[in-house]
Amino acid sequence: MNFAIKNLLIIISSILTITSALPYIIDVIKGKTKPRVVTWSTWCLLSMIACIAAFVEHQYPTAILLLSSSLASGSIVVLGWKNGDKRFERLDIFCLAGVFVGVILWQLFDSPSIAVLAMLVIDLIGGIPTTVHAWKKPYEETFISFLMGCFGFGCTLLVIQEWRITAFAYPLFLFINSLNVVLIIFFRRRYLQTKKR
C-alpha cells in the first residue's frame, strides 16, 4: 500500500475514533445517554493495555487506534461521573479483575499477544451489558458514535501489514463489536417504530 495512503487511513481512523465520542458525549450531557462508568473505565483500561502491547510489538497503526480509543473512552468516563450510571456489579468486578490477570499473563509469559487475547475475552464479556442495553433500549444508545467507530476500526484494518495478534486482533474485534451494536440499534429502532403504527 502507498505510504501516503497508509498514513492518511491511520489519520482518518484516529480522527473517527476520537470524534466518535463527541455525539455520545453530547447525548450524555443532554441526559439522553447514561454510560455505565465501570464498563467505560474497563474499556479505557483494556484499550490502554492493548495499546502498550501494540507499541511493544511495533504495530503502530493499531497502537495509534487504541490510544485514540482510550482517549475517547476516558472522556466518557469523566463525564459519566456526573451524568452516568455508577452501579458496580458482579460482571464489572470480573472484568476489572480480568484486566489485571491479562497484565500478569503478559509478564509471566513475556508475550504481548497473550495479554491482547486475554483483553479480548474480557472486553467481549464486558461489552455484554451495552449490547443488552442496545437491544432493550435502542434509543438510549448513540447510533452515530458506534457507526463512526466502526469506520475508524475498519480503516485501521486496511493498513495492517503484519497479521500478528497484536496488530489485527483488537481492531478486528472492535470493528465486529461496533458493527454488531450498530445493527442492533438500527433494526431494534425500526422494529419499535413499526410496532407503534
N, CA, C and O of each residue as an XYZ file, in Angstrom:
788
protein
N       0.843     -1.190      0.000
C       0.000      0.000      0.000
C       0.883      1.247      0.000
O       1.900      1.299      0.692
N       0.489      2.236     -0.773
C       1.197      3.502     -0.860
C       1.362      4.117      0.537
O       0.422      4.120      1.332
N       2.572      4.640      0.833
C       2.889      5.199      2.152
C       1.946      6.345      2.521
O       1.473      6.428      3.655
N       1.678      7.225      1.557
C       0.802      8.386      1.815
C      -0.630      7.938      2.123
O      -1.273      8.471      3.028
N      -1.123      6.956      1.365
C      -2.483      6.442      1.587
C      -2.562      5.759      2.950
O      -3.541      5.925      3.678
N      -1.534      4.995      3.289
C      -1.497      4.311      4.580
C      -1.576      5.327      5.722
O      -2.366      5.165      6.652
N      -0.748      6.378      5.644
C      -0.753      7.404      6.688
C      -2.096      8.135      6.751
O      -2.587      8.465      7.831
N      -2.682      8.380      5.571
C      -3.982      9.053      5.527
C      -5.046      8.203      6.222
O      -5.867      8.730      6.973
N      -5.034      6.891      5.975
C      -6.001      5.996      6.616
C      -5.798      5.938      8.131
O      -6.768      5.854      8.884
N      -4.534      5.981      8.579
C      -4.254      5.990     10.017
C      -4.808      7.266     10.645
O      -5.397      7.226     11.725
N      -4.615      8.409      9.958
C      -5.123      9.690     10.451
C      -6.657      9.673     10.496
O      -7.263     10.091     11.483
N      -7.276      9.183      9.411
C      -8.749      9.105      9.356
C      -9.272      8.213     10.477
O     -10.249      8.546     11.147
N      -8.606      7.074     10.673
C      -9.011      6.142     11.727
C      -8.966      6.814     13.092
O      -9.902      6.687     13.881
N      -7.874      7.533     13.372
C      -7.721      8.199     14.664
C      -8.769      9.287     14.849
O      -9.371      9.402     15.917
N      -8.988     10.086     13.806
C      -9.974     11.170     13.890
C     -11.373     10.600     14.116
O     -12.112     11.086     14.973
N     -11.739      9.567     13.345
C     -13.055      8.952     13.502
C     -13.236      8.353     14.899
O     -14.300      8.480     15.506
N     -12.187      7.703     15.399
C     -12.279      7.061     16.707
C     -12.455      8.091     17.817
O     -13.295      7.925     18.701
N     -11.654      9.160     17.764
C     -11.755     10.187     18.803
C     -13.073     10.953     18.682
O     -13.768     11.164     19.676
N     -13.413     11.371     17.450
C     -14.643     12.176     17.286
C     -15.917     11.344     17.443
O     -17.000     11.903     17.618
N     -15.798     10.009     17.383
C     -16.993      9.179     17.593
C     -17.532      9.356     19.008
O     -18.705      9.095     19.277
N     -16.664      9.799     19.902
C     -17.106     10.036     21.283
C     -17.941     11.311     21.399
O     -18.737     11.438     22.330
N     -17.775     12.257     20.473
C     -18.467     13.554     20.597
C     -19.989     13.439     20.615
O     -20.615     13.991     21.519
N     -20.619     12.740     19.650
C     -22.091     12.607     19.729
C     -22.533     11.910     21.020
O     -23.562     12.254     21.601
N     -21.747     10.937     21.454
C     -22.058     10.213     22.682
C     -21.991     11.171     23.871
O     -22.876     11.183     24.727
N     -20.918     11.980     23.908
C     -20.724     12.956     24.984
C     -21.878     13.965     25.004
O     -22.397     14.297     26.070
N     -22.275     14.446     23.833
C     -23.394     15.402     23.742
C     -24.668     14.779     24.297
O     -25.410     15.424     25.037
N     -24.922     13.498     23.930
C     -26.114     12.809     24.436
C     -26.047     12.583     25.950
O     -27.071     12.612     26.633
N     -24.831     12.358     26.469
C     -24.668     12.192     27.924
C     -24.992     13.508     28.628
O     -25.690     13.521     29.642
N     -24.479     14.620     28.084
C     -24.734     15.943     28.671
C     -26.229     16.269     28.636
O     -26.768     16.838     29.586
N     -26.890     15.908     27.542
C     -28.332     16.160     27.411
C     -29.170     15.216     28.273
O     -30.361     15.448     28.480
N     -28.544     14.153     28.773
C     -29.274     13.178     29.589
C     -29.956     12.098     28.773
O     -30.714     11.297     29.318
N     -29.694     12.064     27.452
C     -30.308     11.033     26.592
C     -29.602      9.688     26.741
O     -30.226      8.634     26.617
N     -28.296      9.734     27.009
C     -27.499      8.514     27.135
C     -26.901      8.466     28.537
O     -26.395      9.467     29.044
N     -26.964      7.287     29.155
C     -26.424      7.101     30.508
C     -25.314      6.053     30.454
O     -25.599      4.858     30.527
N     -24.058      6.474     30.327
C     -22.980      5.486     30.230
C     -22.753      4.750     31.547
O     -22.854      5.338     32.624
N     -22.448      3.469     31.449
C     -22.055      2.705     32.638
C     -20.594      3.051     32.905
O     -19.715      2.683     32.125
N     -20.332      3.757     34.003
C     -18.990      4.266     34.294
C     -17.971      3.139     34.411
O     -16.863      3.243     33.885
N     -18.344      2.060     35.102
C     -17.399      0.958     35.295
C     -17.094      0.285     33.952
O     -15.945     -0.070     33.690
N     -18.096      0.110     33.112
C     -17.883     -0.515     31.802
C     -16.938      0.334     30.956
O     -15.991     -0.185     30.366
N     -17.200      1.646     30.898
C     -16.341      2.527     30.101
C     -14.936      2.625     30.688
O     -13.964      2.762     29.945
N     -14.819      2.558     32.017
C     -13.491      2.557     32.664
C     -12.724      1.298     32.273
O     -11.529      1.343     31.981
N     -13.441      0.171     32.274
C     -12.816     -1.096     31.885
C     -12.355     -1.030     30.438
O     -11.240     -1.447     30.122
N     -13.215     -0.502     29.543
C     -12.828     -0.379     28.135
C     -11.607      0.520     27.975
O     -10.730      0.246     27.156
N     -11.554      1.594     28.759
C     -10.422      2.515     28.693
C      -9.130      1.796     29.098
O      -8.106      1.916     28.425
N      -9.192      1.048     30.209
C      -8.024      0.294     30.670
C      -7.600     -0.764     29.654
O      -6.415     -0.908     29.350
N      -8.579     -1.501     29.133
C      -8.278     -2.544     28.149
C      -7.602     -1.955     26.913
O      -6.627     -2.509     26.404
N      -8.126     -0.832     26.439
C      -7.543     -0.182     25.255
C      -6.113      0.264     25.520
O      -5.242      0.135     24.659
N      -5.875      0.794     26.728
C      -4.525      1.256     27.060
C      -3.535      0.099     27.110
O      -2.423      0.209     26.594
N      -3.936     -1.011     27.729
C      -3.037     -2.164     27.831
C      -2.762     -2.739     26.441
O      -1.618     -3.051     26.110
N      -3.813     -2.877     25.630
C      -3.631     -3.388     24.265
C      -2.792     -2.408     23.443
O      -2.012     -2.828     22.588
N      -2.945     -1.109     23.696
C      -2.158     -0.078     23.012
C      -0.672     -0.250     23.339
O       0.174     -0.211     22.445
N      -0.364     -0.441     24.620
C       1.026     -0.643     25.039
C       1.591     -1.906     24.394
O       2.729     -1.915     23.924
N       0.783     -2.977     24.375
C       1.219     -4.237     23.753
C       1.517     -4.025     22.272
O       2.501     -4.555     21.756
N       0.676     -3.255     21.585
C       0.895     -2.985     20.155
C       2.161     -2.161     19.945
O       2.922     -2.425     19.014
N       2.393     -1.168     20.799
C       3.630     -0.369     20.691
C       4.859     -1.245     20.910
O       5.843     -1.133     20.178
N       4.803     -2.124     21.926
C       5.924     -3.021     22.221
C       6.250     -3.891     21.010
O       7.416     -4.174     20.733
N       5.206     -4.313     20.289
C       5.382     -5.173     19.111
C       5.587     -4.367     17.815
O       5.637     -4.940     16.727
N       5.703     -3.046     17.942
C       5.912     -2.139     16.793
C       4.760     -2.173     15.792
O       4.966     -2.009     14.589
N       3.552     -2.385     16.296
C       2.344     -2.378     15.464
C       1.697     -0.998     15.602
O       0.674     -0.845     16.269
N       2.303     -0.001     14.965
C       1.945      1.391     15.198
C       0.530      1.788     14.758
O      -0.124      2.534     15.486
N       0.027      1.333     13.612
C      -1.357      1.701     13.276
C      -2.358      1.249     14.345
O      -3.264      1.998     14.712
N      -2.187      0.021     14.839
C      -3.073     -0.494     15.881
C      -2.872      0.276     17.183
O      -3.837      0.601     17.874
N      -1.608      0.569     17.515
C      -1.321      1.310     18.744
C      -1.964      2.698     18.713
O      -2.524      3.145     19.714
N      -1.887      3.370     17.581
C      -2.487      4.707     17.445
C      -4.007      4.619     17.565
O      -4.631      5.447     18.228
N      -4.596      3.614     16.923
C      -6.045      3.404     17.036
C      -6.455      3.205     18.492
O      -7.415      3.816     18.961
N      -5.722      2.345     19.205
C      -6.082      2.027     20.583
C      -5.828      3.203     21.521
O      -6.545      3.372     22.508
N      -4.817      4.014     21.225
C      -4.598      5.233     22.002
C      -5.780      6.183     21.810
O      -6.263      6.785     22.769
N      -6.240      6.314     20.566
C      -7.413      7.154     20.264
C      -8.648      6.626     20.984
O      -9.437      7.392     21.537
N      -8.802      5.306     20.968
C      -9.943      4.675     21.638
C      -9.896      4.925     23.144
O     -10.928      5.170     23.770
N      -8.703      4.862     23.720
C      -8.542      5.114     25.158
C      -8.922      6.544     25.507
O      -9.586      6.784     26.515
N      -8.503      7.496     24.676
C      -8.843      8.905     24.915
C     -10.351      9.120     24.828
O     -10.934      9.833     25.644
N     -10.978      8.492     23.824
C     -12.432      8.622     23.662
C     -13.160      8.015     24.862
O     -14.063      8.636     25.423
N     -12.763      6.795     25.254
C     -13.395      6.127     26.405
C     -13.165      6.917     27.690
O     -14.073      7.071     28.508
N     -11.944      7.413     27.858
C     -11.606      8.186     29.054
C     -12.457      9.431     29.199
O     -12.856      9.788     30.308
N     -12.739     10.101     28.078
C     -13.573     11.310     28.143
C     -15.001     10.967     28.573
O     -15.644     11.743     29.280
N     -15.493      9.802     28.144
C     -16.841      9.377     28.538
C     -16.867      8.990     30.020
O     -17.858      9.230     30.710
N     -15.771      8.389     30.508
C     -15.680      8.054     31.933
C     -15.775      9.331     32.782
O     -16.519      9.383     33.762
N     -15.009     10.356     32.388
C     -15.002     11.621     33.142
C     -16.412     12.212     33.207
O     -16.874     12.617     34.274
N     -17.092     12.255     32.051
C     -18.462     12.790     32.027
C     -19.444     11.906     32.782
O     -20.390     12.384     33.407
N     -19.193     10.607     32.706
C     -20.090      9.650     33.351
C     -20.162      9.802     34.861
O     -21.166      9.442     35.475
N     -19.104     10.332     35.463
C     -19.122     10.514     36.917
C     -20.231     11.456     37.345
O     -20.753     11.344     38.454
N     -20.595     12.387     36.468
C     -21.672     13.325     36.802
C     -23.016     12.836     36.275
O     -24.021     12.882     36.985
N     -23.033     12.366     35.023
C     -24.305     12.069     34.347
C     -24.532     10.595     34.019
O     -25.472     10.259     33.298
N     -23.685      9.718     34.539
C     -23.800      8.317     34.135
C     -24.334      7.398     35.222
O     -24.769      7.836     36.288
N     -24.284      6.121     34.914
C     -24.738      5.052     35.813
C     -23.495      4.527     36.534
O     -22.619      3.925     35.913
N     -23.422      4.759     37.846
C     -22.222      4.398     38.611
C     -22.367      3.068     39.366
O     -21.594      2.786     40.281
N     -23.348      2.261     38.983
C     -23.509      0.953     39.635
C     -22.271      0.088     39.411
O     -21.620      0.163     38.369
N     -21.964     -0.726     40.406
C     -20.819     -1.629     40.342
C     -21.343     -3.027     40.591
O     -21.711     -3.360     41.717
N     -21.381     -3.863     39.539
C     -21.993     -5.180     39.650
C     -20.957     -6.293     39.529
O     -19.779     -6.038     39.279
N     -21.410     -7.521     39.710
C     -20.517     -8.679     39.693
C     -19.735     -8.797     38.379
O     -18.543     -9.104     38.389
N     -20.404     -8.554     37.261
C     -19.741     -8.622     35.962
C     -18.622     -7.589     35.876
O     -17.570     -7.861     35.298
N     -18.841     -6.407     36.448
C     -17.826     -5.358     36.443
C     -16.593     -5.788     37.231
O     -15.460     -5.548     36.813
N     -16.831     -6.428     38.382
C     -15.715     -6.918     39.207
C     -14.909     -7.951     38.425
O     -13.679     -7.924     38.420
N     -15.632     -8.870     37.757
C     -14.982     -9.909     36.951
C     -14.113     -9.280     35.863
O     -12.973     -9.695     35.656
N     -14.659     -8.270     35.166
C     -13.936     -7.635     34.059
C     -12.702     -6.884     34.546
O     -11.637     -6.968     33.934
N     -12.846     -6.151     35.648
C     -11.693     -5.420     36.183
C     -10.616     -6.382     36.677
O      -9.425     -6.128     36.497
N     -11.034     -7.486     37.299
C     -10.064     -8.496     37.735
C      -9.357     -9.089     36.520
O      -8.158     -9.363     36.552
N     -10.122     -9.282     35.455
C      -9.549     -9.827     34.225
C      -8.481     -8.942     33.613
O      -7.524     -9.439     33.020
N      -8.641     -7.621     33.753
C      -7.629     -6.683     33.251
C      -6.289     -6.988     33.912
O      -5.258     -7.056     33.243
N      -6.313     -7.171     35.228
C      -5.075     -7.432     35.961
C      -4.521     -8.817     35.649
O      -3.305     -9.006     35.606
N      -5.409     -9.784     35.431
C      -4.967    -11.124     35.036
C      -4.238    -11.058     33.695
O      -3.211    -11.711     33.508
N      -4.776    -10.261     32.757
C      -4.131    -10.098     31.450
C      -2.727     -9.538     31.574
O      -1.811     -9.997     30.891
N      -2.549     -8.547     32.443
C      -1.217     -7.952     32.648
C      -0.273     -8.976     33.275
O       0.893     -9.068     32.892
N      -0.783     -9.747     34.243
C       0.043    -10.776     34.890
C       0.466    -11.841     33.877
O       1.620    -12.270     33.866
N      -0.487    -12.272     33.015
C      -0.160    -13.273     31.983
C       0.915    -12.742     31.037
O       1.829    -13.473     30.653
N       0.802    -11.469     30.664
C       1.797    -10.839     29.801
C       3.180    -10.947     30.434
O       4.150    -11.312     29.770
N       3.262    -10.621     31.744
C       4.550    -10.651     32.436
C       5.064    -12.084     32.595
O       6.252    -12.346     32.406
N       4.162    -13.013     32.942
C       4.566    -14.404     33.154
C       5.121    -15.043     31.886
O       6.155    -15.712     31.913
N       4.410    -14.824     30.764
C       4.791    -15.465     29.510
C       5.639    -14.559     28.624
O       6.073    -14.966     27.546
N       5.873    -13.328     29.082
C       6.621    -12.337     28.317
C       6.079    -12.252     26.885
O       6.833    -12.228     25.912
N       4.737    -12.208     26.792
C       4.091    -12.221     25.480
C       2.956    -11.200     25.429
O       1.919    -11.392     26.063
N       3.150    -10.114     24.676
C       2.060     -9.156     24.498
C       0.841     -9.797     23.832
O      -0.288     -9.378     24.086
N       1.051    -10.803     22.987
C      -0.061    -11.469     22.295
C      -1.015    -12.127     23.285
O      -2.231    -12.059     23.111
N      -0.470    -12.765     24.327
C      -1.314    -13.408     25.341
C      -2.124    -12.353     26.077
O      -3.301    -12.561     26.370
N      -1.491    -11.214     26.379
C      -2.206    -10.129     27.056
C      -3.361     -9.628     26.191
O      -4.463     -9.400     26.690
N      -3.106     -9.457     24.891
C      -4.143     -8.963     23.982
C      -5.298     -9.955     23.903
O      -6.459     -9.548     23.935
N      -4.999    -11.253     23.800
C      -6.069    -12.262     23.747
C      -6.891    -12.263     25.044
O      -8.115    -12.387     25.008
N      -6.209    -12.123     26.184
C      -6.923    -12.061     27.466
C      -7.825    -10.831     27.496
O      -8.966    -10.905     27.952
N      -7.313     -9.697     27.010
C      -8.106     -8.457     26.986
C      -9.339     -8.606     26.085
O     -10.411     -8.088     26.398
N      -9.174     -9.317     24.968
C     -10.298     -9.514     24.049
C     -11.433    -10.288     24.718
O     -12.604     -9.932     24.585
N     -11.074    -11.342     25.433
C     -12.093    -12.143     26.123
C     -12.808    -11.281     27.159
O     -14.033    -11.319     27.272
N     -12.028    -10.499     27.918
C     -12.610     -9.627     28.945
C     -13.495     -8.574     28.291
O     -14.600     -8.299     28.759
N     -12.999     -7.988     27.206
C     -13.755     -6.945     26.500
C     -15.072     -7.501     25.968
O     -16.112     -6.847     26.041
N     -15.012     -8.713     25.433
C     -16.223     -9.364     24.915
C     -17.267     -9.520     26.022
O     -18.440     -9.194     25.837
N     -16.822    -10.023     27.169
C     -17.739    -10.212     28.301
C     -18.197     -8.857     28.835
O     -19.377     -8.664     29.128
N     -17.254     -7.916     28.960
C     -17.572     -6.593     29.488
C     -18.536     -5.809     28.619
O     -19.237     -4.925     29.110
N     -18.578     -6.129     27.322
C     -19.471     -5.424     26.403
C     -20.898     -5.951     26.400
O     -21.779     -5.350     25.786
N     -21.133     -7.072     27.083
C     -22.473     -7.667     27.101
C     -23.531     -6.702     27.639
O     -24.599     -6.591     27.038
N     -23.273     -5.988     28.764
C     -24.313     -5.065     29.256
C     -24.699     -3.998     28.231
O     -25.876     -3.652     28.118
N     -23.726     -3.473     27.483
C     -24.035     -2.451     26.472
C     -24.839     -3.057     25.331
O     -25.775     -2.430     24.834
N     -24.487     -4.268     24.908
C     -25.225     -4.937     23.838
C     -26.673     -5.199     24.267
O     -27.609     -4.975     23.499
N     -26.841     -5.677     25.505
C     -28.187     -5.940     26.032
C     -28.973     -4.632     26.132
O     -30.156     -4.583     25.796
N     -28.303     -3.573     26.598
C     -28.946     -2.260     26.724
C     -29.387     -1.750     25.355
O     -30.480     -1.201     25.217
N     -28.534     -1.932     24.340
C     -28.876     -1.508     22.970
C     -30.105     -2.267     22.467
O     -30.925     -1.706     21.740
N     -30.236     -3.533     22.849
C     -31.378     -4.343     22.436
C     -32.655     -3.885     23.145
O     -33.698     -3.707     22.516
N     -32.554     -3.697     24.456
C     -33.736     -3.343     25.242
C     -34.159     -1.885     25.048
O     -35.349     -1.589     24.938
N     -33.176     -0.974     25.008
C     -33.466      0.461     24.917
C     -32.602      1.099     23.832
O     -31.683      1.858     24.139
N     -32.891      0.795     22.564
C     -32.030      1.277     21.478
C     -31.948      2.794     21.363
O     -30.985      3.321     20.808
N     -32.951      3.500     21.883
C     -32.922      4.966     21.804
C     -32.032      5.583     22.878
O     -31.777      6.787     22.851
N     -31.558      4.773     23.820
C     -30.659      5.278     24.860
C     -29.190      5.056     24.487
O     -28.301      5.375     25.276
N     -28.933      4.526     23.318
C     -27.560      4.379     22.817
C     -27.381      5.328     21.628
O     -28.326      5.593     20.886
N     -26.161      5.833     21.461
C     -25.879      6.813     20.414
C     -25.389      6.096     19.154
O     -24.222      5.720     19.048
N     -26.301      5.920     18.210
C     -26.052      5.169     16.978
C     -24.830      5.684     16.222
O     -23.965      4.900     15.831
N     -24.756      7.001     16.016
C     -23.697      7.590     15.177
C     -22.306      7.345     15.767
O     -21.339      7.194     15.021
N     -22.196      7.304     17.100
C     -20.889      7.055     17.738
C     -20.361      5.668     17.381
O     -19.188      5.503     17.046
N     -21.247      4.676     17.458
C     -20.825      3.314     17.126
C     -20.529      3.176     15.629
O     -19.620      2.446     15.234
N     -21.308      3.887     14.797
C     -21.074      3.837     13.345
C     -19.729      4.462     12.984
O     -18.981      3.904     12.182
N     -19.419      5.618     13.573
C     -18.133      6.276     13.319
C     -16.973      5.398     13.795
O     -15.952      5.278     13.118
N     -17.147      4.791     14.966
C     -16.124      3.877     15.478
C     -15.895      2.716     14.536
O     -14.759      2.304     14.302
N     -16.986      2.190     13.995
C     -16.914      1.079     13.058
C     -16.053      1.433     11.840
O     -15.201      0.649     11.425
N     -16.286      2.625     11.272
C     -15.479      3.074     10.130
C     -14.017      3.298     10.529
O     -13.105      2.967      9.771
N     -13.799      3.861     11.722
C     -12.427      4.084     12.197
C     -11.664      2.783     12.353
O     -10.511      2.682     11.934
N     -12.303      1.783     12.955
C     -11.646      0.484     13.145
C     -11.402     -0.189     11.795
O     -10.380     -0.844     11.589
N     -12.358     -0.017     10.881
C     -12.205     -0.585      9.533
C     -11.010      0.011      8.803
O     -10.285     -0.706      8.113
N     -10.795      1.327      8.951
C      -9.636      1.986      8.311
C      -8.324      1.400      8.825
O      -7.377      1.211      8.062
N      -8.277      1.114     10.125
C      -7.057      0.524     10.690
C      -6.820     -0.864     10.106
O      -5.682     -1.221      9.801
N      -7.880     -1.645      9.948
C      -7.724     -2.985      9.372
C      -7.150     -2.930      7.961
O      -6.423     -3.835      7.551
N      -7.473     -1.872      7.216
C      -6.979     -1.740      5.840
C      -5.475     -1.502      5.762
O      -4.859     -1.824      4.747
N      -4.868     -0.945      6.818
C      -3.436     -0.603      6.744
C      -2.531     -1.613      7.441
O      -1.308     -1.478      7.404
N      -3.122     -2.620      8.072
C      -2.294     -3.619      8.762
C      -1.516     -4.430      7.733
O      -2.076     -4.947      6.766
N      -0.216     -4.526      7.967
C       0.635     -5.268      7.027
C       1.110     -6.594      7.605
O       1.284     -7.569      6.874
N       1.320     -6.630      8.919
C       1.718     -7.875      9.576
C       0.506     -8.435     10.302
O      -0.034     -7.790     11.200
N       0.083     -9.614      9.924
C      -1.106    -10.187     10.548
C      -0.713    -10.962     11.806
O      -0.817    -12.186     11.883
N      -0.253    -10.174     12.796
C       0.084    -10.721     14.113
C      -1.049    -10.376     15.075
O      -1.798     -9.426     14.848
N      -1.167    -11.144     16.134
C      -2.249    -10.941     17.113
C      -2.289     -9.491     17.594
O      -3.358     -8.885     17.661
N      -1.119     -8.937     17.929
C      -1.075     -7.577     18.471
C      -1.438     -6.528     17.420
O      -1.746     -5.387     17.764
N      -1.404     -6.906     16.149
C      -1.727     -5.947     15.083
C      -3.208     -5.970     14.713
O      -3.844     -4.921     14.620
N      -3.757     -7.173     14.500
C      -5.111     -7.224     13.921
C      -6.227     -7.599     14.895
O      -7.383     -7.251     14.657
N      -5.910     -8.297     15.984
C      -6.971     -8.855     16.837
C      -7.887     -7.783     17.426
O      -9.111     -7.898     17.348
N      -7.303     -6.750     18.011
C      -8.149     -5.744     18.652
C      -8.932     -4.903     17.648
O     -10.133     -4.711     17.836
N      -8.300     -4.392     16.584
C      -9.105     -3.643     15.610
C     -10.230     -4.475     15.007
O     -11.331     -3.969     14.793
N      -9.956     -5.758     14.729
C     -10.989     -6.633     14.168
C     -12.125     -6.829     15.174
O     -13.301     -6.749     14.816
N     -11.767     -7.083     16.426
C     -12.778     -7.241     17.472
C     -13.616     -5.971     17.606
O     -14.844     -6.038     17.647
N     -12.951     -4.812     17.675
C     -13.672     -3.545     17.841
C     -14.587     -3.266     16.647
O     -15.694     -2.753     16.812
N     -14.118     -3.606     15.448
C     -14.938     -3.429     14.247
C     -16.205     -4.289     14.327
O     -17.313     -3.797     14.113
N     -16.026     -5.575     14.638
C     -17.168     -6.506     14.710
C     -18.116     -6.102     15.830
O     -19.335     -6.120     15.657
N     -17.552     -5.737     16.983
C     -18.370     -5.356     18.126
C     -19.192     -4.098     17.823
O     -20.384     -4.044     18.126
N     -18.549     -3.086     17.225
C     -19.261     -1.842     16.881
C     -20.334     -2.112     15.833
O     -21.448     -1.597     15.933
N     -19.999     -2.919     14.825
C     -20.960     -3.255     13.778
C     -22.168     -3.979     14.379
O     -23.307     -3.730     13.985
N     -21.912     -4.867     15.322
C     -22.984     -5.589     15.999
C     -23.935     -4.613     16.704
O     -25.153     -4.730     16.571
N     -23.378     -3.647     17.455
C     -24.209     -2.676     18.174
C     -24.959     -1.786     17.182
O     -26.130     -1.470     17.394
N     -24.285     -1.380     16.096
C     -24.932     -0.565     15.057
C     -26.150     -1.290     14.497
O     -27.224     -0.700     14.385
N     -25.994     -2.555     14.148
C     -27.089     -3.333     13.568
C     -28.225     -3.535     14.576
O     -29.400     -3.456     14.220
N     -27.865     -3.796     15.831
C     -28.893     -3.977     16.867
C     -29.706     -2.694     17.021
O     -30.937     -2.725     17.007
N     -29.001     -1.557     17.168
C     -29.712     -0.277     17.351
C     -30.608      0.013     16.142
O     -31.776      0.370     16.296
N     -30.049     -0.142     14.947
C     -30.785      0.174     13.725
C     -32.056     -0.666     13.601
O     -33.146     -0.124     13.416
N     -31.915     -1.982     13.703
C     -33.063     -2.861     13.493
C     -34.056     -2.826     14.656
O     -35.261     -2.961     14.442
N     -33.562     -2.645     15.882
C     -34.481     -2.547     17.019
C     -35.298     -1.257     16.945
O     -36.489     -1.263     17.260
N     -34.672     -0.154     16.533
C     -35.420      1.103     16.391
C     -36.490      0.966     15.312
O     -37.621      1.421     15.486
N     -36.125      0.338     14.201
C     -37.111      0.136     13.123
C     -38.259     -0.749     13.596
O     -39.424     -0.491     13.293
N     -37.914     -1.797     14.342
C     -38.942     -2.710     14.852
C     -39.898     -1.958     15.794
O     -41.117     -2.095     15.692
N     -39.329     -1.168     16.704
C     -40.147     -0.438     17.666
C     -41.029      0.616     16.973
O     -42.164      0.854     17.385
N     -40.487      1.246     15.911
C     -41.290      2.215     15.154
C     -42.454      1.517     14.463
O     -43.574      2.027     14.460
N     -42.192      0.348     13.877
C     -43.242     -0.410     13.201
C     -44.315     -0.861     14.187
O     -45.504     -0.892     13.869
N     -43.868     -1.208     15.379
C     -44.788     -1.691     16.417
C     -45.746     -0.576     16.862
O     -46.894     -0.845     17.215
N     -45.271      0.670     16.843
C     -46.097      1.814     17.271
C     -47.207      2.129     16.285
O     -48.229      2.702     16.663
N     -47.015      1.754     15.004
C     -48.010      2.108     13.994
C     -49.300      1.319     14.152
O     -50.237      1.505     13.375
